[in-house]
Amino acid sequence: MPFFGDTREMACTRADIERWLGEMLGAQAFARLPEGFEVPLDGFLLRIRIEPVPPRRLGLVQLRLSRVAFEYPAQHQPAAHDWIRRFDRHTQRGGG
């Protein structure tokens, strides 16, 4: 599976991301912040910042979008990227 980077636009809302994190980690395994979420990983915190962006229209369909940024200490990049890949697989429609 390709790596989509540390910042991307996703067709989802903050509530969608919170639901996905709960499915992956359990509702008590991450912190809710005003700007997003914080996930404790092995020895570091991964912060997920969420910013709503204007919806995108494709014909009659309107997609809700969010700009999502994953932030982590540089020395933990390999572990953070592994977790982000698992998150991406989880968010794929159809169960990944």
Buried (B, 14 or more C-beta within 10 A) or exposed (E): EEEEEBEEEBEBBBEBBBEBBEEBBEEEEBEEEEEBBBBEEEEEBBBBBBEEEEEEEEEEEEEBBBEBBBBBEEEBEEBBBEBBBEBBEBBEEEEE
